[in-house]
C-alpha cells in the first residue's frame, strides 16, 4: 500500500489550510508569530501500533500550521532502544516520515517498544514525543475442542498452509494464540467467502478458541484471514478452511470359520468389532467421514464350509472373482445395504500360471487380466520341492516380470502367492494371521477406506491407508500422501480429504 494511504483527510486539511491562504494572509500569520514564541509542539502520526513479525508500518512527524511559514524547516530524529524493532528512513523522503520494521521476535508486553521522536525547530528549539508499539504474532492452531480435522501440512512452524475441515452446515473451532501483548479484539477474523464459512466474534484475550460456522457445500474451500484493525489492514495469519458433505459408511462384520476344518478356528472368536466404531471415528472425522460398524447377527462366528482344499485358509483366486472358497462365504453372508466385511483365521491369495514357465525365465504369465506388482517383496511360486521364492518387479497385463531368473520349471495352474492381509472385495476380507486384535480392527477401517471412500494405499505409517500393517497412527490427511503401488518415481500422491467419495 502506498505511503499516502496512511494520511487521514483531517491531516491533509491541516497541511492545506494554511498554504491556501493568500500571500498577504501568510505574511500576517508569520508576523503574528514572533521569534522565540512560536510553538515547540508538532504532529506525530502513528496509526498502526501493532506490527506483525518481519513486517513494517509507516509513521510521520511534521510541524504545526503556525510553524510552516518559516523558510527553514524543522528537522526530526527517530530513535529507539528496543531490540524488537528497527527504524528506517527512505532516502527519497524527509526525516519526518519513517518505516518502523518489526524483527522476528514478539514483544514481552503491550506497548513495550518505545520510539522517541526529537524535533529541532528553525529557531533551534528542541522538543520530543514518544510512541509505543507492540510486535505481535498470531498463531492459528489445532484446538482440543475441534469437531473435525486439522492438518498442519507437515510444516509445524508455518500455519499459513494449514487446513481445518468442517462438515457442511456445522461448526468447529481453531485455537488462536496471540504473542506480544495484543489480544483478539485488536483483530478482525473473516473468511474470504462468507458463504463457505463465517466466523463468530473473537474473545478479548490472547488465547482462545474461535468458532467457525460452515455454509452448505459438498466440497468447498476458503481462507480464514486475521486482519489488524488499522488502516493498513495487515494480515497477521491465514488458514485454509475446507467444508465437506459428511461421508457415512455403514459396515457389518462377520467372523467366519469352517467347523469341518479345525485350522480355520478364529483366534479372536469373541472379538467385538462394533466396539471399534468410536476409535475409528476419532480418526475418520478429520476427513468428515463417519463409520457405523455393526457385528453380524448376535456377534457369534458364522460357520461356513469354505475350506474346500483343507489347507486351513481361505484360498483367494485374485483374477477369478475370488474363487470357489470366497464365493461359498459370499453366498452364506447376507447383509443388505451395508459394506460387508469377513474376518478369517488365515488367507492365501493366489495368481495361477496360465502357461508353463521354464528355469531361467524372467517372466511368468498368469490367468486373468492383471498382475499386482509388489516390488522387492518375495513370494512363493509353485508347490512341493519345486517351490521357490520370487520377486515381482512389475506387471504388464497378466505378465509378471521377475527380479531374478527362475530356478525350477513350473507347470500351468501352479500358484503364485501374493502376501495380502485383506482385500477390498465384496465382502471385504480381513485376515487375523499373526496380528493383534487391535491391528485386525484397524485393518477393517483400512479396507473400508478402499471400498467406501475410494482411497489408495499410501506410504505413511501414521496414516490409516498405509500399505502395511503395524501403524503408529491412523490419520487421514489433506497434505498429499505418496502412493505405494505403481509409483516407481514416488511422484504420485493423493489428497485424502478431497478424494473421499461423497454423495
N, C-alpha and C positions, 0 to 999 in steps of 0.2 A: 504494500500500500504506500503511495507517495506521502512524503512528509507533510504536505499541505493538508492532508486529510485530518491531521491531528489538531488543526487550529479551529477553534469554535467561531461561530459567527459573531459572538459578542466580542471576542478578542480582535477580530478583524475590524469591527466597528471602532474599537478603541484606537487602533492604528490609524484608521482613515479619518476619524472625526476631527483631528487637529490638522492633518495635512491638507484637507479640502477647504480650509479657510482661505480667505484672500490674503495676499502678501501683507497688506496693511494690518489685517487682524492678527496675522502671525507675528508681526513686529510688535504690536501692542502686547500680545501674550508674552513674548520674550522679554520686553521691557518690564513687564509686571513681575517677573521672577528675578529678583536681584541676586547677584553673585553671593554665594555663601549661604543663601537662604533657600535654594531650591531643594526639593525633596531628595532624600537618600534612598527612598523606597524604590522598589522595582517589581515587575511582574515575573513570577516564576510559575510556569505551566507544566504540570506533571499529571496527565490524565490517567495514565495506566501505571499503577504502582505495584502490581503483582506480575512478575516476569517468569516465563517458562524457562526451564533449563536450556542453556545454549541458544536462547533467543534474545531479542532486544526490543526496547521501546524508545520513543523519541521524547525529549524534554527540551524546553527552551526558556530563556530569560530575556527580558527586554525592558527598556526604560518606560516610565510612566509618561503619559502625553505631555505633561508640563515640562519634561526634560528633553524632548526630542528636537526642539528647535535649535539647540546648541550645535555648532558646527562640529565640534569634537565629540564623537560618540563615546559612551561608556564601554568599558571592557569587562568581560566575565571570565572567571576562572572556576572550574569544576574540580572537585576532589572528593575522595572517599578513602577511608581506612579499611573498608571491607575487603575480604578475600573471596567474596562470593560474586562480585560484580566487577565490571571494567567499564570505564568511561572513555568513549571515543569521540573525536571531533573531526568530522569530514573536512577535507581541505577546501571544498567548494563552498562552504558556508562560514559564517562568522562564529566566534566562540560563544555566541548566545544560544546556539542550537547544538545539541549533542545527542548521541545514542548511548543508552545505558544497556550494556550487554551482560546477561547473566552467564555465569560459568556453569560447571557441571555438578554443583553440589547445592542442595536446598538450604535455605536459611535455618537458623536454630529457633527462630520465632518470628512472629509477625512484625513487620516494620523494623527488622533487625539491621538492615543495611542502610546506613545514613550517608547521604550525599550533601556536601556543602557547596553552595554557590556564592562566590565572592564578587561583588560589583565594585569596580573602581570608576567613579564618575569623572566627568570632564573637568571638574574643579579639584580632583584629587581625593575627594571624599570616598571612604570605603564602607561598605555595608554587606551583610551576609544574610543568607537564608538557608534553611536545611529542608530536605525532603527525605522521608524514609520509605524504602521499598522492601518488597518481600520476594525472594527467589523461591518458587514453588514447583512441585512436581505432582501431577495427578496420575494415579495408577488405577486401572480397571482390572479387576482380578476375579477369579472364580469365587463365588460365595458359597459358604456351607449351606445356605438356605435355597440354593438354586433348585428349580424343579426339573430341569432337563440337563443339557450338557454345556461344557466349556472346553475349548481346545486351544491350548497356548501355542500351537503350530510349531512345537519343539524349539521355541525361542523364548525361554522363560524370562529373559531380561527385556524383551521388547513386546509390549502389549498391542502395538499398532496392527499386528497381523492376527490377533486372537479372534476367535469366533465363539459366540454364545448361541445356543439353539433354544427355540421356544415352539411349543405346539400352537397351531393356528387357533386364534381367539382365546388363548390362555396367557398366563403371566409367568415370569421368572425374575430372578434377581442377579445383579452383579455387585461385587464388593467394590466400593470406592475408597481409596486410601490417598489422602492429600498430605503431602510433606511440605514443611517450610513455614507453616503458620496460617495458611489460607484455610478456608472452610467451604463447605458445599454451597452455601448461599452466595458465595463470590462468583459462582459459575452458572451457566445455563447448560442443561443437559437436553439434547434433542436429537432425534433420528432424522437423517436426510429425507426419508419418506415417512411421513407420519401415518400414512395408510397401512404401512407394513408394521410399524412399531411406534408406539407412543410411550412417553416417559412420565412417571409420577414425580412431583416436586422433590428436590434433594433436601437432605437434612442440613441444618446449620452446624455441622461438626466436621471433623477431619477424617472420620472413619465410620462408614455406614453402608447399609445395603440399599441399592437403588432398584426400584421396581420397574420392569419393562413389560408393557402390555402389547401382545401381538395382535395384528389385524388378521383378516382372512387370507389364507394362502396355502396352496399345495406345496410350493417350493419357491420362496422369495428371499431376497437378501437386501439389507440396507446397512447403513453405517451410523452407529451412535457416536456423536461428537460432543466434546466438553469444551464450551466457549467461556472465556473470561468475559465478565460483564463490563466491558470497556469499549470505547470507540474502535480500538484496534481489532476486537473480536478474535483474538488469538486462540487457536485450537490447542488445548493442552493435552488431549488424549482422544483416541478413536478406538472403536471396537466394532467388528462386523457382527450383525445380528441376522441369524438365519431362522426363518419361520417355515415350519413344515406341517403338513397334514399328518396326523398320527397313523403309523402303520401297526395294525393289530394282527397277530399271528396266533391262531387257536391250534393247540397241539395236544395230541393224545399219545401216550407212551405205553406200549405193550411189551412185557418181558416174556420172551419166547424160549421154551425148552422142548425137547423131544424125549418123552418117557421111555421110548424104545432104544435110546442111545444115551447111556449114563454120562458120557463125556460132555454132553450138552447142558448138564445141570448148571444153573446160574450161580455165580459167586456172590451176587447181591440180590438174591431172590426176594428179599423183603424191602428192597430199596423203594423209597417214596420219591419218585421223580417230580411229582406235582409240587413238593415242598421246595423245589429249586426255583419256582416262579419268582419269588422275592429277590434272591441274589441275582438272578438273571436280569431282572428289570432294573436293578440298580446300575447295570452297565448299558442295557439297551436304551434306557431313557435318553442317553447322550444324543442318539440319533432320532429321538422322538419315535421310538418303537416300543411296543408292549407285547410281551408274551403271556399267553394263558396256557399253562401246562397242566394237563389232567392225566391221571392214571387210568389205564384201560380197565373196564369192569370194576371189580372191587379191589383192584390193586394186586391181586394174586397173579403169578405167572400163567401164561396161556400155553397149554400143551398142544403142540402141533407136530405131526410126524413129517419132518422135513429132511432129516439126515439120511438121505437115500443111499449114499456111498459109505455110511457108517464110519466116517473119519473124525467124528466128534466136532465138526464145524459146519457152519453154513457155507457151502461151496457156491460162490457167486460168479456166474458167467458174465463177464463185463460187456462183451459185444453181442449178447443174445438175450436181452431183456431180463438179465439176472439168472436165467436158467431154471431148471425144474425145482430145485430146493427153495429158491426165493419165491417162485410162483405158488408153491404149496402154502407158504406163510401168507402171501398176499390174499389168497382165497379165504383163509381162516380168520383173518384180522379185518373186521368190518367196523369202520368208524367214519360215518359220513360227515362232510362239512368241516373237517379238521385236517391238519397236516399229521399224517400217521408216522410214528417212529417205532421201530422194533429194536429191542436190545437182546443180543445173543451172546453166548459164552465165548465162542470162537468164530472167526471169519477168515475164509481163504478166498481171495479174489483172483480170477484166472483169465488170461488170454489163452486160446488154444491154437496150436500151429495149424495152419491151413495146408502146408506142404512140407515135405521133408527138408531138413537142414543138415548140412554136412560139416564135419570137423573142418575148421579153417574158415568157415563162412563168417562174415562180419554183419550180416543182416539176417533177420528171420521174418517170415510172413505169417500173420495170424488171421484167424477167421474174423469176419465182421468188417467194420468201416474205419476203425481208427485205433491208434496206439497212444496210451497215456505216458508221455515221456517223464522220466524221473531221473535227471542227471546225477551221476556219481552216487547212486544207491544200488547196491547189489540185490538181486532177486533170483530165486531158484528157477531153472528151466529143466524140464524133464522129470523122469521118475527113476527110482531104484538106483542101480550102480552107475547109470549114465547121467544122473542129475548133476548139474553144475551151476555155479553162481555166475550170473551175467549182469552187466550194467547197460541199461538202455539210455543212450545219449540223446536220441531224437526219434521222431516218428514222421513218416510221410504216408498218409493214408493208413493202410494196415501193414505197412512195412516198418519194422523197428531196426534202427541202426545200433550196433553194439560197440562198446568201448574197445573190446579185445576179441580176437577170433575164437570161435567155438573149439572146445577140446574134443567133444564127442559128436557122433551122429545122432540125429533126433528124427522121430517119425511123425507123420501127420497126426494131430489130435493130442500130442503131448502138451502139458500145461506150462505156461509162463506165469508164475505167480507175482501179482502186484501187491506190495505191502500197504494195505489200506486199513484204517481203523474205523471207517464208516463210509457210507455212500448217501448222497442226497437224492436218492430214488424215491419212488412212492410205492410202498412205505420207505422212509429213511432207515438206513441200517446203522446201528451202533454196536461196536464190539467191546465187551468187557476186557477181554485179553488179560494182560498183566497190569492194567491201570488201576488206580484207586477209584472209589465210588465218586469222589469229587470230580476227577477228570472225566469219568463217564458222563456225569451230568452236564459238564461244560461242553462235552462233545455233542450232546443233543443240541445245545444252543448254537454251536458252530455249524452243524449240518442244517439246521433251520435257517441259518444265515444264507446258505446257498439256495435252499429250496423256496423260502418265503420272501427273502429280502433281495435275492439276485446278486449277492456278493461273491467275490472270488477269494481264493486262498492267497494270503499275503505273507511277507517275511517280516514279522514283528511279534516277538514273544510276549508283548504286552497287549496284543490285540486278539479278540475272540476268533478272528478269521486266520490266525497263524496256521501255517500249513502242517505243523507238527504238534503233538500233544506235549503237555508239561509246561504250560504257560505260567508266567509270573503275574499276569493281569489279563483282563478280558474286555478291553475297551473297544468302542467303535469311534473312528476318527474322521474329522473333516480334513485334517492335514493328510495329503495323499500318502498312501502306503504302497510299497513296491510289490508288484505281483510276483508270485513264486513260479508259476508254470509258464512255459512258452515265452520266456522273457530273458533271452541269453545275454543281453547287454544291460539288463537291470534298469531300463529306461521307462518301462510301462508301469504306471501307478494307478491307484483307484482312490477317489474321494468317496468314502463310505456313506457319509451323511447324505450327500446329494444323490448317490446311486441307489439308495433304498427304493424298492418298488412301492409306490404309494398309489392308493386308489383315488 
